[in-house]
Amino acid sequence: MRPGNMGTAFIRRATAGRRRAVTLTATGLAATAAVTALALPAGASAVTARPAAVSGTQHFQMMNTSTAQTSTTGPLLAYGVVTAAGTDRQNANGTDTFLFHGGTIAVKHATKKGTQHQSFNSKTCLFMYSEKGTFKLTGGTGKYKGISGGGTYALSVIGIGAKLKTGTCNPSQTAPAAGQQQLIQAVGKIKLP
């Protein structure tokens, strides 16, 4: 044999060995895929991505400047586990419903004894009210289904009552105020499955 032929024969054998190794590897991978596919129920995928539950600190802030004493809704901002703008709807039974795009959150709240403070200046018609309490998330709909948790809140109201033509303060509890600001700040720990 000539030296040139010997080198060519070596390259051919090496190439044939690599082709066999690639063929065996491909066959092994195909067999593994077939076994994996047979082990799964029809229609199931090998990896199912489920969003993990999220828990952490949650803030809710409601600010209302309506002068109507019978207003039951106000703007709401949520940030933390849930970050969204929405509306706080006050219900008659000591609960609120937070309305967001994509769902709602039901809230039950209770005033802590001894935290309610109010004052009224009969000359200027300035009134102030504050309270502190606790809240509990009692459920949700849409993307907030299964939400739970709770925390504390602080309510502060300041306003100037309307005056009568005589210049005295209007004693009616339902008369619109000349101006009013209501702020509720709540913070707690929540879990969203």
BAVEXRO-203224 format. One record per residue (C-alpha): residue number from 0; x, y negated, z negated. Coordinates in Angstrom, 2 decimals, always signed. Each point is the difference from the previous one (the first is absolute). Example, Ala and Ser with C-alpha at 12.3 -4.5 7.8 and 13.67 -1.06 7.14 Angstrom:
<rs>
   k      xx      yy      zz
   0  +12.30   +4.50   -7.80
   1   +1.37   -3.44   +0.66
</rs>
This chain:
<rs>
   k      xx      yy      zz
   0   +0.00   +0.00   +0.00
   1   +1.11   -3.42   +0.71
   2   +0.15   -2.49   -2.84
   3   -2.72   -2.13   +1.62
   4   -2.46   +2.91   +0.08
   5   +0.63   +0.88   -3.63
   6   -0.88   -3.53   -1.10
   7   -3.17   +0.03   +2.10
   8   -1.05   +3.36   -1.48
   9   +0.48   -1.33   -3.54
  10   -2.15   -3.06   +0.73
  11   -2.74   +2.23   +1.52
  12   -0.03   +2.26   -3.07
  13   -0.07   -2.98   -2.37
  14   -2.87   -1.61   +1.97
  15   -1.93   +3.28   +0.01
  16   +0.45   +0.29   -3.78
  17   -1.32   -3.53   -0.52
  18   -3.01   +0.70   +2.23
  19   -0.76   +3.13   -2.05
  20   +0.30   -1.98   -3.28
  21   -2.33   -2.73   +1.32
  22   -2.47   +2.64   +1.22
  23   +0.05   +1.80   -3.37
  24   -0.43   -3.30   -1.89
  25   -2.94   -1.05   +2.20
  26   -1.60   +3.43   -0.43
  27   +0.44   -0.22   -3.79
  28   -1.57   -3.46   -0.12
  29   -2.93   +1.13   +2.13
  30   -0.59   +3.01   -2.26
  31   +0.10   -2.22   -3.11
  32   -2.50   -2.42   +1.56
  33   -2.30   +2.88   +0.93
  34   +0.07   +1.44   -3.55
  35   -0.65   -3.46   -1.48
  36   -2.91   -0.59   +2.38
  37   -1.54   +3.38   -0.90
  38   +0.27   -0.79   -3.72
  39   -2.12   -3.19   +0.33
  40   -3.79   +0.00   +0.41
  41   -1.30   -1.01   +3.40
  42   -0.06   -3.76   +0.43
  43   +2.36   -0.69   -2.91
  44   +3.26   -1.81   +0.47
  45   +3.22   +1.07   -1.65
  46   +0.33   -3.33   -1.87
  47   -3.10   -1.74   -1.32
  48   +0.63   -3.60   -1.05
  49   -2.18   -1.03   -2.95
  50   +0.34   -3.44   -1.47
  51   +1.27   +0.21   -3.55
  52   -1.92   -1.56   -2.87
  53   +1.20   -3.48   -0.86
  54   -0.02   -1.40   -3.51
  55   +1.38   -3.12   -1.59
  56   -0.74   -3.51   -1.18
  57   -3.01   -1.74   +1.50
  58   -1.03   -3.67   -0.13
  59   -3.44   -1.41   +0.79
  60   -0.61   -3.74   +0.11
  61   -3.36   -1.68   +0.51
  62   -0.36   -3.76   +0.46
  63   -3.36   -1.67   +0.38
  64   -0.78   -3.68   +0.35
  65   -3.73   +0.32   +0.61
  66   -2.04   -2.47   -2.02
  67   -3.11   +2.21   +0.14
  68   -0.43   +1.60   -3.42
  69   -1.75   +2.96   +1.62
  70   +2.81   +0.91   +2.45
  71   +0.77   +3.74   -0.17
  72   +2.77   +0.30   +2.60
  73   +3.45   -1.45   +0.33
  74   +3.24   +0.46   +1.91
  75   +2.38   +2.70   -1.22
  76   +3.67   +0.75   +0.57
  77   +1.52   +3.36   -0.88
  78   +3.72   +0.74   +0.01
  79   +2.03   +2.98   -1.14
  80   -1.10   +3.53   +0.86
  81   -2.88   -1.61   +1.94
  82   +0.84   -3.22   +1.84
  83   -3.03   -1.59   +1.64
  84   -2.30   -3.00   +0.06
  85   -3.65   +0.60   -0.79
  86   -3.05   -1.06   -1.95
  87   -0.93   +0.57   -3.64
  88   -3.73   +0.65   -0.38
  89   -1.22   -0.26   -3.59
  90   -2.77   +2.46   -0.82
  91   -2.60   -0.44   -2.74
  92   +1.11   +2.99   -2.11
  93   +3.52   -1.04   -1.08
  94   +1.59   +1.33   +3.14
  95   +1.54   -1.52   +3.08
  96   +0.48   +1.33   +3.51
  97   +3.15   -1.00   +1.85
  98   -0.76   -0.08   +3.73
  99   +2.96   +0.49   +2.35
 100   +0.34   +0.82   +3.68
 101   -0.08   +3.79   +0.05
 102   -1.76   +0.62   -3.31
 103   -1.10   -1.11   -3.44
 104   +1.22   +0.39   -3.59
 105   -2.41   +0.26   -2.94
 106   +1.13   -1.75   -3.19
 107   -1.36   +0.11   -3.55
 108   +1.16   -2.67   -2.43
 109   -0.43   -0.77   -3.70
 110   +0.79   -3.15   -1.94
 111   +2.36   +0.47   -2.94
 112   -1.60   -1.17   -3.26
 113   +1.28   -3.29   -1.35
 114   +1.45   -1.21   +3.31
 115   -2.91   -2.15   +1.19
 116   +0.58   -3.72   -0.41
 117   -2.14   -2.86   +1.28
 118   -0.13   -3.73   -0.36
 119   -2.19   -2.81   +1.31
 120   +0.55   -3.76   -0.10
 121   -3.43   -1.68   -0.08
 122   +1.45   -3.38   +1.10
 123   +1.99   +1.17   +3.04
 124   -2.01   +3.19   +0.71
 125   +3.29   +1.95   +0.15
 126   -0.47   +3.65   -0.83
 127   +2.52   +2.80   -0.46
 128   -0.40   +3.72   -0.52
 129   +2.50   +2.84   -0.29
 130   -0.02   +3.67   -0.87
 131   +2.22   +3.07   +0.19
 132   -0.94   +3.61   +0.49
 133   +0.62   +3.33   +1.64
 134   -0.97   +1.43   +3.36
 135   -0.29   +3.52   +1.38
 136   -0.18   +1.05   +3.66
 137   -2.89   +2.47   +0.13
 138   +0.20   +1.07   +3.64
 139   +0.29   -1.11   +3.57
 140   -1.21   +0.52   +3.53
 141   +1.76   +0.26   +3.34
 142   +3.77   -0.21   -0.30
 143   -0.36   -0.67   -3.75
 144   -1.86   +3.24   -0.72
 145   +1.31   +1.62   -3.17
 146   +1.71   -3.16   -1.31
 147   +0.42   -0.08   -3.79
 148   +1.69   -2.00   -2.71
 149   -0.53   -3.10   -2.07
 150   +1.55   -2.86   -1.89
 151   -0.68   -3.40   -1.50
 152   -1.44   -3.25   +1.29
 153   -0.15   -3.66   -1.02
 154   -2.85   -2.31   +1.08
 155   +0.26   -3.77   -0.07
 156   -2.73   -2.47   +1.03
 157   +0.29   -3.78   -0.02
 158   -2.54   -2.40   +1.39
 159   -1.84   -3.27   -0.21
 160   -3.73   +0.24   -0.42
 161   -2.43   -2.15   +1.95
 162   -1.41   -3.14   -1.61
 163   -3.59   -1.14   -0.07
 164   -1.02   -3.47   +1.28
 165   +0.19   -1.19   -3.59
 166   +3.73   +0.82   -0.06
 167   -0.35   +2.87   -2.42
 168   +1.10   +3.55   +0.80
 169   -2.59   +2.23   +1.63
 170   -0.87   +2.61   -2.65
 171   -1.17   +2.60   +2.52
 172   +2.17   +3.15   +0.07
 173   -0.95   +0.62   +3.63
 174   +0.59   -3.53   +1.36
 175   +2.87   -0.23   +2.48
 176   +3.16   -1.40   -1.55
 177   +1.67   -3.13   +1.39
 178   +3.13   +2.12   +0.38
 179   +1.20   +3.35   -1.28
 180   +2.89   +2.44   +0.26
 181   -0.11   +3.61   -1.11
 182   +3.11   +2.17   -0.05
 183   +0.21   +3.69   -0.88
 184   +3.40   +1.67   -0.12
 185   +0.14   +3.75   -0.54
 186   +2.95   +2.38   -0.15
 187   +0.23   +3.71   -0.66
 188   +1.19   +3.42   +1.14
 189   -1.92   +1.78   +2.74
 190   +0.21   +3.15   +2.12
 191   -1.15   +0.35   +3.58
 192   -0.09   +3.61   +1.25
</rs>
